[in-house]
């Protein structure tokens, strides 16, 4: 089985991306989960357009599995899967997005706009190589009998061979790099770390993200004996508060969300919700705190809003969304116009971000004047 080479420009981009585009290694999980979500979106969309029976959105799920002894993390989905040609095309040419081509392939511009697919630029998958010494992709396309295994250790190329797999979908197995003095790669094999990363970045992915977790429980038939029990848990909440209708959310729910998210004991004195479509499509959920944070006048205070792209967090504190005089405002912005695969440097210059910031400043000022 001959090893195939990435195209020359892809090799350069892979090296650049691993070392430059992403400054935070932990986002590799966000990227792979988003890709899995896309794969299920595609199959669900296909089931609607091709009138395929037996496929329900409730049947789709993403599964995480860890083997600490083998040093592997596995991300599985039961989405549309890939053929051999799609594997070579999508994973052999970096920055070629299967999701982008899927939207273009609808042939209907309006329909393509209505398909909400997170990753459309085809570089997210390769973020796995920031933490992986080897990546294996086992996949079987929906409706096909043959499964395929794509394997690579990075810029030296990749192999594709026939494989066995039950059911359609894709399973990505990451063999983690060995720990170094500077980097702790084994933490990505720990249950608590994976739970934290899913909650932080992928809590609002629309499909359940499941993992077998160990919980300490009272042993049946005893009063004070405990045992470790393994149970499959859903790690994400799936439903963003800000995507619900205003009438569906109470003031108390907004206040609790604010206190839980921004670690404040006091209710906000003002909740601002804003949605706009047009030059920049976004939803904003903003809060004016009841009291200034303890560290508000110190260097440690981090101003800015949480920034999401289609429900997936891409930045914890985006300072470009608030003017200095409104730096006390807490909250988030979720936009469908922003690319998930975007660096902080590129983000600062996006036209959409400047439009959103200008609109938010006007909205905050108007609401404060009313108050």
N, C-alpha and C positions, 0 to 999 in steps of 0.2 A: 504494500500500500504506500504509494508515493506521497510525500508531504507537499502540500500546495503552499505557495508563497502568497502573502498579502501583496497587493499592488504597491508599487514604490511610494506613492503618495499616502497610501494607507499606513504603511510602516512609519512614516514620519509623523502622521497624525496620531497614531497609537502612542508613540513615544511622547509626543507633545501633550496628549491628553492625560496620560498617566502622571506626568510630571508637572503640568502647568494648569490645565483647564479646571481640574478639581483640586482644591487645596485641602479638602476635608475627606479623608478616606472612608469615613463611615457612611457616606451617601451612596456607596455602591449598592447597599441593600434597597434603598429607596428606588434606585434606577431599575433594578431587576424586578422588584415588585410591581413597579409601574408598567414594565414591559409585559409582565404576566397578565395584568389587568387589561392591557391593550389586546392581548391575544384572545381573551374571553369576550371582550367587546366585539371583536371582529367576527367571532363565531356566532354570537348572539345576533348581530346585525345580519349575517348571512342566513341565519335561521328564519328571520323575518322576511327578507327579500326573496328567498328561495322556497318559502313555505315548508320548511323542514319541521316535521313534528317530532316530539320526544325531547326537545331541547328547551329547558326552562332556565331563566336567569338564576333561580334559586338553587340550581344544581352546580353552579360554578363556585370554585373556591381556590385559594392559593394556600399551599402547604409548605411550611418550613420544617426541616429535619436536621439534626446535628449528630455527628459521630465524632466525639472528641478523640477517641483512640486513633481513628483514621485521619483526623484533622480536616474533616469535610463539613461543609454547610450545603444543604440542598434546598433549592426553591423550585416547587412544582406547580404547574397549572394544568387545567383540563380545557384549555382554549383551542384555537384553530390549528396549532401545530405548523410544521414546515415540511415541505418536500425536500429532496436532495438538492434540487436546483435552487430553491429558496434559501436553503442553508448556505450554499456557496455564494449566492448573490448577496444576501443580507449580512452574513457574518464574515464574508471574505473581502468585502469592500466597506471600509469604515466610512461613516457619514452617509451611507445609503440607507434610508429608513424604510423598512417594510410597512410601517404604519402610514408614512407619508404616501407611499405608492398605493396603499389600500384606499386611501381617501381619493387620490387622483383617479383610481381605476373605477370609481363609481360611474364616471361619465356624466354625472349630474352635479353641476357646481353648487346648487342649493342643497342637495342631499349631502354632498361632501362637507358643507359647512355645518350641517346638523349632526354629523358624527363626531362625538366628543372623544377623541383619542389623545392621550396625554403626550406620549413621546413621538415626535415626528421628524427628528433629525438624525437618528441612527447612531449616536455616539454613546448613549447611556450604557449599553451592554458592556462596552469595553472598560468601564470603570471597575469592573470585577478584577481586572489585572492589577489594580492598585494593591489588592490584598491577596491575590491568588498566585500560586506558582504554576497552577494548571487549572483550566476550565474545560469541563465536559458538558456538551449539550445533547441530550437524548430527546429526540422529537419524532412525532408521527402526525402527519397532516390528517385533518378530519376527512374521512371517506377513503383514505389510503390503507393498504394492507402492510406496507413496508415502513419500518422505523429506521432512523439514521442517527449515527453518533458523530458529532463534530467535536474535535479535541484540539486544544492549543495550549502552549506554554508562553505565548506572547508573540513578540515580533519575528520569531524564527519561522512562523508559518502555522499551518493547521492540517489536520487529516479529517476525512469523512469516510465512514465505513457503514455497512449494513449492520443493523442491530435488532434486538427484540424489545417490544414495549407493549404493555396492555393498554388499550384505550388511546384516544387522541390527546394531544397536548405536548407540553415541553417540560423537561426536568433539567435544571442547570445544577451541576455539582461543582462546587468550588473547593479545591484543595488549597488550604491556607498556606501562606508563606511561613517560614520559621520565625519565631520572635527574635528581635535584635535588641540592642541596648536602647535604641531610640523608638522602636515600634513594637507594640503589643498586639500581634495579629490574633493570638489565641482567644482574646476577649470576645471576638466575633463568633466564638463557638459556645459562649456562655448564655444560658437561658435568660438571665436578668438583662444582659446587654441587648439581646435581640428584641426582647419585650420593649425596652426603652427606645430603641431605634424605630420600631414599628409605630409606637405611640407618638414619637416626636415627628416623624416624617410622613408616615403612611396611614395615619389613623382614619382618614376620610376616604381611602380607596373604597369603591362601591361594592367590592366583593369581600367575603370573610377571609381573613388571614389566620390560618390555624397552625397550631404547634402543640406537640405533646409536652406537657409541663409537669414538673414534680411539685406536689403540694403536701404539706404536713397535716395529717388528719388524725382524729381520735380513732383508735383501733376499735372496731366493732365488738361490742360485748364487754368493753372495759371502761373504766372511769378516768384513768390517768395515763394510759399507754398510748403513745402516738406512733404512727408509721408513715413512711413516704409512699404516696400514691401517685401514679402517673395518670394524667387525664388530658384529653385533647381540649385546648382552650381556643376561643376566638380572641385574637389580640387587639383588634381594631373596632372602633364604634361604628364606622361606615357612614354615618349620617351627620354632616356638618350642620351645626346650629344655624349658621348664616345662610344656608341654602333652603331652609324651611320658610314657609310663608310667615309673615309677621304675626298673623292671627294665631299661628300654631305655637308660638313661644311666649311664655309669660315673663313678666318683669323679674320674677324670682329666678327663673331659669337663666336669664341674661346675667343677673347679679352673681349667681353661683358659677356660671361659666367664667365670668371675669375673675372672681376670687380664686378659682382653681387654676386658671391659666396663668394669671399674673401674680399669684401668691400674695394676695392682699386680704387682710381680715375685714376690711370695710367694704360696704356696697359702693358702687360708683354713684356719683351724683348726676351723671348724665350718660345715657346710652344713645349712640348715633348709628343708624343703619342706613347705608346708601348703596344703591344699585344703578349702574349706568350701562347703556349699550351704545355702540357707535364707534367713534375713533378709538376708544379704549373700553372694552367690556370688562366690568369688574363688579364685585360685591365687597363692600367694606363694612366691618363691624368695629366701632370705635367706642372707647369709654373714657370719661373724664373722672379720675380718681377722687374719692371724698377727701383724701389727705395726700400731701406730697410724700413720696416714698422716703424712707429713712436716709437713703444715700443719694437723694435727688441733687444735692449741691456738691457731691463729691465726684472725683474722677471715675469712680467705679460705676456710676449710673450710666446705663446704656439706653439711649433714646432710640426711637424707630418703631416701626410696625412689623409684625410677622407677615411675610410675603408667601403666598401660595400660588401655584400654577395648577388650575383645575383640581383643587383639593389636596395637592401634594406640596408640602412645605419646601421652599427653596432658599429661604433666608430667615434667620431668627430675628434679626434687628435691621430692617432696611431703613437707614437714616434718610435716604433720598425722598421718602414719602411724606416727611413732615418738615415744615420750616422750624427753625430754631425756637421761635417764640411759642410753638405748640408742642414742644418736646415732652411735655408732661402727659400728653394723650397716649393711651395704650390701645392696642387693638390689632386688627389684621386686615389684609387685603387679599382677595382671591380673584385672580384674573385668568381668563381662558386665552388671552392673547400672548402671554409670555411663554417662552420655551422653557421646558423643564431642564434641558441641557444648556445651561447658561452660566457663565462665570460672573463673579462680582464685578469685574472690570467692565465686561460687556454690558452688564445690567445697568450700570450708572449712565449709560449713553442711550438707553432705549427710549424711543419717542413715546411709547405707551406709558412708561413710568412717569415721565414729565407731565403728561396730560392728567394722569391719575392724581399726582401730587397737587397740581393746580386746583383740580376739582375738590379734593379733600380739604384744602386750605379754606376755600370758599364755604364749604359745608360746615366745617367746624366753627368758623367765625359766625356764621348765621345762627347756628344752634346756641352758641355761647351768648350771643346778643339776646336771643329769646329768653335764655335762662336768667 
